Amino acid sequence: MDSFNNITAKGKVYLVGAGPGDPDLLTVKAFKTLRKADIVFYDDLVSPRILGVCRKKIQMVYVGKRLGIHSCLQDEINSKLIQAANEYKTVVRLKGGDPSIFGRVGEEYASLLSEGISCEIIAGITTASGVASSLGFPLTHRDYAREILFLSGHKKDGVNSDAFKNINCVGKTIIVYMGLNSIDLIVSELLDAGNSRETQIAVIQNATLDTERVFTGNLDSIQSIILENQVKSPAILVIGEIVRFYREMEILKNDYSSILTSL
């Protein structure tokens, strides 16, 4: 590309993972990059406490996207990053979780490189890992789950209807990002694939934050549980027997707390 022979941008763009929300789960490298940023383009799922890490009086630009609601189209975001790299020394594109997992980082990375702009991807703790640590259960376990499957409830042109066909949940931990609004389809496809109605599923809203809420059920009950509790996005789904392990550990913790209280 001709742009590589004539690099005029004065700045570098960092595509940074903000982690699942809790500022304590922000990586050291991400923290250092945010502290030196001249301008930050941030997503809808980046918590205010993470944004508070940035220096005061720098420019903060909201470019969030939610299902059906876009403050900026992807092409606009790409253009804004290119323009910022020509005006600022350190540009940060801040994304929730890890930017390489359903974060469209590939599109932005390619767009920047095609313009000869220096850029770097900084990994973040995934929302799935954040959920596991927050709730105290592993994503894999020799007796419950030997595989992990990451899926998105949506794709570029709508519901990701193909992702859940013919999936056998036995022996797997299935993590579904952006799946709350597709829960009816997800349940239907998994049942059609022959999975038991007792297949365990958890819905975690606002993972790792003070407002975190956790609801557990199975494929037969989860839709009514979501409706009754008015669960809203952002939420992540965890499907598989590892959810049963989580419930067993919660019983143990409650029993232990009761014993300590009675002493």
N, C-alpha and C positions, 0 to 999 in steps of 0.2 A: 504494500500500500504506500502511496506517495506520502501520506501523512507521517510515516515513520522517518522519512528523510528530511522533514521540515517541522520538527516539534517546536511549537511556539508557546504552548501552555506553560505558565510559570509555576503552577501548583501541582500537587499530587492528590489523588482521590483515594480515600480509604473506605472500603465497603465493610462496615463493622457490625458484628453480631452483638446485640445488646443483652443477650441471654433471655431467660423466661420472665423477667420482671423484677425480681428481688435484686437490689443493687449489690448485695454481698456476693451475688453470683456473676457479676461482671468480671471479665478476665482482667489481669493486670495490664496487658497490652492494650485492650480496649479502653481502659481507664486513662492510660497515658495518652492515647491518641485523642480522646475526647478533650482532655485538658489542654491540648495544644491546638485544637481546631479553631479555624477562623470563621467557618460557617458549617452548620449541621442541617442536613435534610433528614427528617425523621418520619418514621411510619406511625400508623395508628396504634400499633400494639406496643410501642415503647412507653414504659411507665414514666410518669412525671418525676419520680425519684431518680431514675436514670438520667433524665434530662438535667436534673439538678447538679450532676457531676460537671457539666460544662461550665466554662468561665462565664462570668457575667458580661453582658453587653455585646456578646458575639451574635451574629445573625442566626436565627433559628427558623427553618422553613418546614412547614408541615406539608407532607406529600402522601398522606395516608390513603389507604384503600381498604374498604370493607365491601362485602358482597353487595353488588349493585350500586355502591356509592363510591365514587372516585373523585378525590380533590384534584388529582392529576392523572392523566393517562400515562402509560409507561413511556411512550415516545417523548412526552413533555418532560418527564423526570430525567430521561437521558440527556435531553437538550439543556436542562437546567444544570446538570452536573458538568457538562462540557463547558458551558458558559462560566460557571463558578471556578473551574480549574484555570481559566484565563484571567481571573480577577483576584483569586486568593491563593495563598501558599499551601494551606492545609484544608482540604475539603473532606467532610465526613458524611457518608451516606449510612445512616443508622437504622438497622433492621432488628425486629424482635427475634429472639432465639438465635439460631445459627443461620447466617445469610445464604448458605449453600443448601439448606433444606427448605424447599418451597418458598424461597425468598426472592426469586427472579434475579438473583445476583449474576447469573450467566449473561442475561440480556444487557445489563448495565456494564459489566466487565467488557463484553465484546464491543459495545458502543464506544466506550472510552478508549480502548486500544485501537479501534479503527481510526480514531482522531489523533493518535500518537500521544495520548495522555497517560502519564505514569499513574498506575493504580495498584492497590494491594487489597486482598481479602483478609480480614481478621476474623477468625473463627469465634463463635460464641457457644455457650452452653445451650444445648438444644432444649426446647420446651419439654420434650419427653424425658430427658435426663433430670431436668428441674423438677418435674412432677414426681419422679421416682424418689429423689432425695427429700423432697418436701413431705411426701406421704410416708416415706420409710419403707418402700418395697423395691426389690430389684426388677429390672426389665427382663432378666433371664434368671432361670433357676433350674437346676438339674431335674427336679421333680415336677415342674410346672410348665416351663417354657424354654425351649432350646433354640428358638429362632425369633428374630424381631423383624417385623414388616412395617415399614413406614408408608402410609398412604395419604392422599389428599382427597377431601370430599368434593373438591372442585378442580376443574382444569380451565384452560384459557377461554374456552367457548361455552362454559356452563358446568352442570353437574357431571362429576366423574363417574358415570354410570358403569363403565367397563371394569373399574378397578376392583370391584367386590364380587365379581362373578367367579364361581368355581373355587372360592377360597375355603380351605379346610382350616378351621381355627385351632384344632387339636395340636398341642405342643408349641404354639406360637403366642407371642405377644404382638398384637396388632395395634399400632398407634395411628390414629386418624386425626390429621390436622384439618381444620376448616370443615368439620363433618357434622356440626350440629344441625345445620339447615338441610342436611341430606339424610337425616337419621332414618326417615321412613324407607328410603331407597336402600340404605345400608342394611337395615334389618331384613327387608324383603329379599335382597340378593343373598345374604348369608344363610337365611332359612332355605331358600331355593337350592342352595349349594349342598344342603343336607346337614347343616349344623344344627345341634340340639337347641331347642328353645331355652334350655337352661344355661347356654353359653354365657359366661360372665362378662359384664361390661360396666365400666365406670365412666362417668362424665365429670371432668374437673373444670370448673369455671374460675378464671383469674388465677391460674396456677402460680404458686410461690408468693403471692401477694397477701396482704392482711385480709383482703376480701375473698380469699379462696374459698370455694364451696365444692364439696365432693358428694356425688350421689352414685350409688352402686345398685345394680339390678342384673337382669338377664335380657336376652333378646325378646322375651315375651313381655317384659314389664317396663323396659327403659323408656319407651315413648311416653307412656302415661306419667312416669316419674319426672321426665323433663318438663312435661306440660304442667303438672301439678305444682312444681317448684319454680316455674317460670325461669328456667335456666336460659341465660343469654350468652352471646359471644362476647369475648373470646373464650372458647372452651375446647378442650381436647378430649378425644375418646380413647380409652384403653380397653381392648377386647382380649379375652382369653383367661385361662385358669390362674394367671398371676393375680387377677383381681380377687379370686378366692383366697389366695395367700394373704393379700392385703387385709381382707376382712378378718381372717384368722388372727393376724397380728394385732389388729385393733381390739379384738376380744381379749387377747393376752395383756395388752397395755391397760385396758380398762380394769381387768381383774387385778393387776398389780397395783394400780392406783387405789382401788378399793381396799386392798390389804394395807397399804401405807396409811390411808385415811383412818382406818380402824385401830391402828397402833397407838 
